[in-house]
Amino acid sequence: MNEPLTFRHIDSPVGPLLLVADEHALRVIEFENPRHPIAPSPQWQAGDTPVIRQAERQLAEYFRGERQHFDLPLAPEGTPFQREVWTTLAGIPYGQTISYAQLAQRVAKPTAMRAVGAANGRNPLPIVLPCHRVIGADGSLTGFGGGLPTKQFLLQLEGALPARDLFG
């Protein structure tokens, strides 16, 4: 990330989110207490850009249940393998989940579940690239950079999990 990047914190139903963008694309969405925080650099400057405003609007629509697909210019930084996994995440339909094994098959690396899981966990654009839609083979909610309560909230918002009642 050599060019100047602009960042801004926004409020959401899952807590504050950090949005980072260059002048062309969204680079980072980060939860308040991420598992793998992105280290800010001297090129980062607080502010606002058209890309950040567009991301904030689309995220608000998603959280209101009005948006199922994001239409944002994205530029996540990672290895070619990580970017392949992240691109594949974008193909998981709203309201559906897949297992890590299914994700590994989709990237044509059926024996690389651990590597796929690690790449999934390093996704710098959660929610937009829906890593929350990847769950354990037994249906369990496994690790998530925003925490399991956030993963559960997102999947319930999308109708992929039943809402839990007091006695559930």
N, C-alpha and C positions, 0 to 999 in steps of 0.2 A: 504494500500500500504506500506508494511513493507520492501520489498526488494528495492535495489537501482533502480532508474528509470532514464533513459536517455531522454533528450529532445533536440529538435532542431526546429528552425523556418525555414519554407520554403516559397517561394513565390508561389502565385497562382493567377489566374484571379479574384478571389474574395477577394484578399488581403492576407496578411501573415497568415499562419496557423502554430499553435504550434502542433508538434507531440511529444507524450510521449510514451515510450515503456520500458518494462523490457527486459530481454534477450530472452524471449520466445514469447511475443505478444505485439501488439499495445494496449495501454490503453486509450489514449486521442487524439482527434483532436479538436483543439479549434480555433475559429475565433478570429480576432484581438480585437473586442469589444463584447465579449460574454454576453448574457443575464444572464447566470449562470456560472460565471468563476470557474474553478477548482483551488483551492488554492495549490500553489507549496509547497512541503515539503522539509525538509533538506536532504531527500534521493535523491532528484533530482540532476542530474549532466548534464551539457551541454556536448553534444557529438554526436556520431553517432553509430548506430548499424545496423546489417543486416536487422532487422525488420523495422527500420526507413527508410533505403535506399529502401527497397521493397515497403513501403507505399508511399514514395515520387515518385517512378517510376510509380506505379499504379495510383496515383492521377494525375500525369502529363498525362498519357495515357487517363484517364477519361476526363480531361479538353480538350484534343485534339480531343475528340470524338472517340477514338480508343478502349475504354474499357467500357463495360456495366455492368460487374460483377467484384467485388473485390474478390481476393483470398489471404487474409491476416489472420494470426493468431490474434485473437482478445480476449481481456480480460477486458471488461468494468466492472467497479465496481458499484453495485447498489443492491437494494432489489431484492428478487426473482420476484416480480411483475414487477419491472422496466426491469429486464433482459428478462422476457417473452415478454414484449412489444417490446423491442429492437430487440430480435430475430425475432419477427413477422415482423418488418420493413424490414428485409433482404429479405422477401418473396414478397415485392411489386416490380413488374417488372419495369425495366428501361423504362422510357418514359410513365409511367402510374401513375395515382394518385388515392388515395382513401380518403374517408372522415374519420373524427374522429369516427363517428358512425360505419363505416365499420371496422375500426381498433379495436374498442371495441368488435365487434362481433367476429372478428378473434381470439381474446384472450379469448373468451367465457365469456366476462363480458359486455353484451350489455347495461346494465344500468350504467356502470362506465365510461362514456365518459370523465368526468372531470379528473378522476384519470388516464385514458389512456392518455389524453392530457398533464397532468402534467408529466407523465413518458416520453412521447415523447419529451417534452421540456427539459428534463434533460439528453437526449441522449449524452453520452460523445464521441461518434464516428460519428458525422454528416458526411454526404456525403457517407461514407462507409456503415453505417446503415442509409438508406435514409429517415430520418424524414422529409425532404423537400417534399417528395411525399405525405404527408398527408395534405389535404386542408379542408376548410369548406364545409359543405353539399351543400351550394349554389355555390360552385366553387371558393369562395374567397380565397385569400392567407392570411392565418391567421398567428399568431405569429411564429417566427423562431429565434433561437438563434444567427444566423448570420445576422439577419435583413431581412426584406421583399425584398429589392433589390437583395440580395444574393439568396434568395429562388426563386425569379422570374428568375434570371440568370440560376440557376441550372435546373429548369423545362424547360426553353427555350432551353438550351443546349441539354437536353434529348428529345426535341420535344413534351413535354407534354403541352406546352403553345405556342400559335402562337407568333412569334416575333412581337413586337409592333413597329408600324411606328410612325412618327412624329405626325400624326393626329389621332392615334388610341385610 
